[in-house]
Amino acid sequence: MEDFANFNGGKKNTDGKKEDFMKEAASAAARYNGKNENELVGEIYARAAEGKKNGTLSNQEIDAFYRQIAPMLDGAKRKKLQKIVEKLKSI
């Protein structure tokens, strides 16, 4: 997942092959390894805001991202992610 446009939450690609969500998540985790929470949140926000502004990221895709990630977070982090989602959807 280089950006939100490439995130598919394990859905089938157009060529019909099933994406391995865990492999995709592990790759993203490795890329952000060593970053603190503020850096990570800032990177997520910046990439998503760019996608919203250039028309490659829809509110439905933001919601899908939230539904995939939220179950892996504790209550406080889920609440932070929800606030980010709300801000992004208003762009």
ROSE-4610 file (N, C-alpha, C; in Angstrom, 1 decimal, always signed):
// ROSE-4610
residu = [M/M/M/E/E/E/D/D/D/F/F/F/A/A/A/N/N/N/F/F/F/N/N/N/G/G/G/G/G/G/K/K/K/K/K/K/N/N/N/T/T/T/D/D/D/G/G/G/K/K/K/K/K/K/E/E/E/D/D/D/F/F/F/M/M/M/K/K/K/E/E/E/A/A/A/A/A/A/S/S/S/A/A/A/A/A/A/A/A/A/R/R/R/Y/Y/Y/N/N/N/G/G/G/K/K/K/N/N/N/E/E/E/N/N/N/E/E/E/L/L/L/V/V/V/G/G/G/E/E/E/I/I/I/Y/Y/Y/A/A/A/R/R/R/A/A/A/A/A/A/E/E/E/G/G/G/K/K/K/K/K/K/N/N/N/G/G/G/T/T/T/L/L/L/S/S/S/N/N/N/Q/Q/Q/E/E/E/I/I/I/D/D/D/A/A/A/F/F/F/Y/Y/Y/R/R/R/Q/Q/Q/I/I/I/A/A/A/P/P/P/M/M/M/L/L/L/D/D/D/G/G/G/A/A/A/K/K/K/R/R/R/K/K/K/K/K/K/L/L/L/Q/Q/Q/K/K/K/I/I/I/V/V/V/E/E/E/K/K/K/L/L/L/K/K/K/S/S/S/I/I/I]
num = [1/1/1/2/2/2/3/3/3/4/4/4/5/5/5/6/6/6/7/7/7/8/8/8/9/9/9/10/10/10/11/11/11/12/12/12/13/13/13/14/14/14/15/15/15/16/16/16/17/17/17/18/18/18/19/19/19/20/20/20/21/21/21/22/22/22/23/23/23/24/24/24/25/25/25/26/26/26/27/27/27/28/28/28/29/29/29/30/30/30/31/31/31/32/32/32/33/33/33/34/34/34/35/35/35/36/36/36/37/37/37/38/38/38/39/39/39/40/40/40/41/41/41/42/42/42/43/43/43/44/44/44/45/45/45/46/46/46/47/47/47/48/48/48/49/49/49/50/50/50/51/51/51/52/52/52/53/53/53/54/54/54/55/55/55/56/56/56/57/57/57/58/58/58/59/59/59/60/60/60/61/61/61/62/62/62/63/63/63/64/64/64/65/65/65/66/66/66/67/67/67/68/68/68/69/69/69/70/70/70/71/71/71/72/72/72/73/73/73/74/74/74/75/75/75/76/76/76/77/77/77/78/78/78/79/79/79/80/80/80/81/81/81/82/82/82/83/83/83/84/84/84/85/85/85/86/86/86/87/87/87/88/88/88/89/89/89/90/90/90/91/91/91]
x = [+0.8/+0.0/+0.9/+1.1/+1.9/+1.1/-0.2/-1.1/-2.5/-3.5/-4.8/-5.4/-5.0/-5.6/-5.2/-4.1/-3.7/-4.2/-4.8/-5.4/-6.7/-6.8/-8.0/-8.6/-8.0/-8.6/-8.8/-8.0/-8.1/-9.1/-9.6/-10.5/-9.8/-10.5/-9.9/-9.5/-8.3/-7.8/-8.6/-8.4/-9.2/-8.8/-7.6/-7.2/-7.7/-8.5/-9.2/-8.4/-7.1/-6.3/-6.7/-6.7/-7.0/-5.8/-5.9/-4.8/-4.7/-3.5/-3.3/-3.2/-4.3/-4.4/-3.2/-2.9/-1.9/-0.5/-0.3/+1.0/+1.1/-0.1/-0.2/+0.0/-0.6/-0.5/+1.0/+1.6/+3.0/+3.9/+3.7/+4.5/+4.4/+3.2/+2.9/+3.5/+3.4/+4.0/+5.5/+6.1/+7.6/+8.0/+7.2/+7.5/+7.5/+6.6/+6.4/+7.0/+7.8/+8.5/+9.4/+9.3/+10.2/+9.6/+8.5/+7.8/+6.9/+6.8/+5.9/+4.5/+3.6/+2.2/+1.9/+2.5/+2.2/+2.7/+3.9/+4.4/+3.5/+3.1/+2.2/+0.9/+0.3/-1.0/-0.8/+0.2/+0.5/+0.7/+1.4/+1.6/+0.2/-0.6/-1.9/-2.7/-2.8/-3.6/-3.1/-1.8/-1.2/-1.5/-1.4/-1.6/-3.1/-3.9/-5.4/-5.9/-5.4/-5.7/-5.3/-4.2/-3.7/-4.6/-5.0/-6.0/-7.3/-7.8/-9.1/-9.0/-7.9/-7.8/-7.6/-6.9/-6.7/-7.8/-8.8/-9.9/-9.7/-8.6/-8.4/-8.8/-9.4/-9.9/-11.3/-12.2/-13.6/-13.9/-15.0/-15.4/-15.8/-16.3/-16.6/-15.3/-14.2/-12.9/-12.3/-12.5/-12.1/-12.9/-14.2/-15.0/-14.5/-14.2/-13.7/-12.4/-11.5/-10.2/-10.5/-11.4/-11.7/-12.2/-13.1/-13.7/-12.7/-11.7/-10.6/-9.7/-9.3/-8.3/-8.9/-10.0/-10.6/-10.6/-11.0/-11.0/-9.7/-8.6/-7.2/-6.8/-7.5/-7.1/-7.9/-7.2/-8.0/-8.9/-9.7/-10.8/-10.2/-9.2/-8.6/-8.1/-7.4/-6.8/-7.9/-8.9/-10.1/-10.8/-10.9/-11.5/-10.7/-9.4/-8.5/-8.6/-8.7/-8.9/-10.2/-11.2/-12.6/-12.5/-11.8/-11.7/-11.0/-9.9/-9.2/-10.1/-10.9/-11.8/-12.8/-13.3/-14.3/-13.7/-12.4/-11.7/-11.5/-11.1/-10.8/-12.0/-13.1/-14.4/-14.9/-14.5/-15.0/-14.1/-13.0/-12.2/-12.9]
y = [-1.2/+0.0/+1.2/+1.8/+3.0/+4.2/+4.2/+5.3/+4.7/+5.6/+5.1/+4.6/+5.1/+4.6/+3.2/+2.7/+1.3/+0.4/+0.9/+0.1/-0.5/-1.8/-2.4/-3.3/-3.4/-4.1/-5.6/-6.2/-7.6/-8.0/-6.9/-7.2/-7.7/-8.3/-8.8/-7.7/-7.8/-6.9/-7.0/-6.1/-6.2/-7.4/-8.0/-9.2/-10.5/-10.3/-11.4/-12.1/-11.7/-12.3/-11.7/-12.6/-12.1/-11.5/-10.2/-9.6/-10.2/-10.4/-10.9/-9.7/-9.4/-8.2/-8.3/-9.4/-9.4/-9.1/-9.5/-9.2/-7.7/-7.1/-5.7/-4.9/-5.3/-4.7/-4.8/-5.9/-6.1/-5.2/-5.0/-4.1/-2.7/-2.3/-0.9/-0.8/-1.8/-1.7/-1.5/-2.3/-2.2/-0.8/-0.2/+1.1/+2.2/+2.0/+3.0/+2.6/+1.5/+1.0/+2.1/+2.4/+3.4/+4.8/+5.0/+6.3/+6.3/+7.5/+7.6/+7.8/+7.8/+7.9/+9.2/+10.3/+11.6/+11.6/+11.0/+10.9/+10.0/+8.9/+8.0/+8.6/+9.3/+9.9/+11.0/+11.8/+12.8/+12.3/+11.2/+10.6/+10.1/+9.4/+9.0/+10.2/+11.2/+12.4/+13.0/+13.2/+13.9/+13.1/+11.8/+11.0/+11.0/+10.9/+10.9/+12.3/+13.3/+14.7/+14.9/+14.4/+14.6/+13.8/+12.6/+11.8/+12.5/+13.1/+13.8/+14.9/+15.7/+16.9/+16.6/+15.5/+15.2/+14.2/+13.9/+13.1/+11.6/+11.1/+9.7/+9.0/+9.7/+9.1/+9.6/+8.7/+9.0/+8.8/+9.4/+9.2/+7.7/+7.0/+5.6/+4.8/+5.2/+4.5/+4.8/+6.0/+6.4/+5.5/+5.4/+4.6/+3.1/+2.6/+1.2/+1.0/+2.0/+2.0/+1.9/+2.8/+2.8/+1.5/+0.9/-0.4/-1.5/-1.5/-2.5/-2.3/-1.0/-0.8/-0.7/-0.1/+0.1/-1.1/-2.3/-3.4/-3.8/-3.3/-3.6/-2.6/-1.6/-0.5/-0.6/-0.1/+0.1/+1.3/+1.4/+2.5/+3.9/+4.3/+5.6/+5.8/+4.9/+5.0/+5.0/+4.2/+4.1/+5.5/+6.1/+7.4/+8.5/+8.4/+9.3/+9.1/+7.8/+7.5/+8.1/+7.9/+8.4/+9.9/+10.6/+12.1/+12.5/+11.7/+11.9/+11.7/+10.6/+10.2/+11.4/+11.9/+13.0/+14.2/+14.5/+15.7/+15.5/+14.3/+14.0/+14.0/+13.5/+13.5/+14.9/+15.9/+17.2/+18.0/+17.4/+18.1/+18.2]
z = [+0.0/+0.0/+0.0/-1.1/-1.2/-0.8/-1.0/-0.6/-0.5/-0.1/+0.1/-1.2/-2.3/-3.6/-3.8/-3.3/-3.4/-2.4/-1.3/-0.2/-0.7/-0.6/-1.0/+0.0/+1.2/+2.3/+2.0/+1.1/+0.8/-0.2/-0.9/-2.0/-3.2/-4.2/-5.4/-6.3/-6.9/-7.9/-9.1/-10.1/-11.3/-12.1/-11.8/-12.5/-11.9/-10.8/-10.1/-9.1/-8.8/-7.8/-6.4/-5.4/-4.1/-3.4/-3.0/-2.2/-0.9/-0.4/+1.0/+1.9/+2.6/+3.5/+4.5/+5.1/+6.1/+5.5/+4.3/+3.6/+3.4/+2.9/+2.7/+4.0/+5.1/+6.4/+6.9/+6.7/+7.2/+6.4/+5.2/+4.4/+4.8/+5.1/+5.6/+7.0/+7.8/+9.2/+9.1/+8.2/+8.1/+7.6/+6.7/+6.2/+7.3/+8.2/+9.3/+10.6/+10.6/+11.8/+12.3/+13.6/+14.2/+14.3/+13.6/+13.7/+14.9/+15.5/+16.7/+16.2/+17.1/+16.8/+16.0/+16.4/+15.8/+14.3/+14.1/+12.7/+11.9/+12.4/+11.7/+11.4/+12.3/+12.1/+11.1/+11.2/+10.2/+8.8/+8.7/+7.3/+6.8/+7.6/+7.1/+6.6/+7.5/+7.1/+5.9/+5.7/+4.6/+3.3/+3.3/+2.1/+1.8/+2.8/+2.5/+2.0/+2.6/+2.2/+0.7/+0.4/-1.0/-2.0/-1.5/-2.4/-2.5/-1.4/-1.5/-2.4/-2.3/-3.1/-4.6/-4.9/-6.4/-6.9/-6.1/-6.6/-6.6/-6.0/-6.1/-4.8/-3.9/-2.6/-2.3/-2.2/-1.9/-0.4/+0.0/+1.4/+1.7/+0.7/+0.8/+1.1/+0.4/+0.6/+2.0/+2.4/+3.8/+4.8/+4.6/+5.5/+5.5/+4.3/+4.2/+4.9/+4.8/+5.5/+7.0/+7.5/+8.9/+9.4/+8.6/+9.0/+9.0/+8.2/+8.2/+9.4/+9.7/+10.7/+12.1/+12.3/+13.6/+14.5/+14.0/+15.0/+15.6/+14.9/+15.5/+16.5/+16.8/+17.7/+19.0/+20.0/+21.3/+21.2/+22.2/+22.2/+22.0/+22.6/+22.5/+21.1/+20.5/+19.2/+18.1/+18.4/+17.5/+17.4/+18.6/+18.6/+17.9/+18.0/+17.3/+15.8/+15.4/+13.9/+13.4/+14.2/+13.9/+13.6/+14.5/+14.3/+13.0/+12.7/+11.5/+10.3/+10.3/+9.3/+9.1/+10.1/+10.0/+9.4/+9.8/+9.2/+7.7/+7.3/+5.9/+5.1/+5.6/+4.8/+4.6/+5.4/+5.2/+4.2/+3.7/+2.8/+1.4]
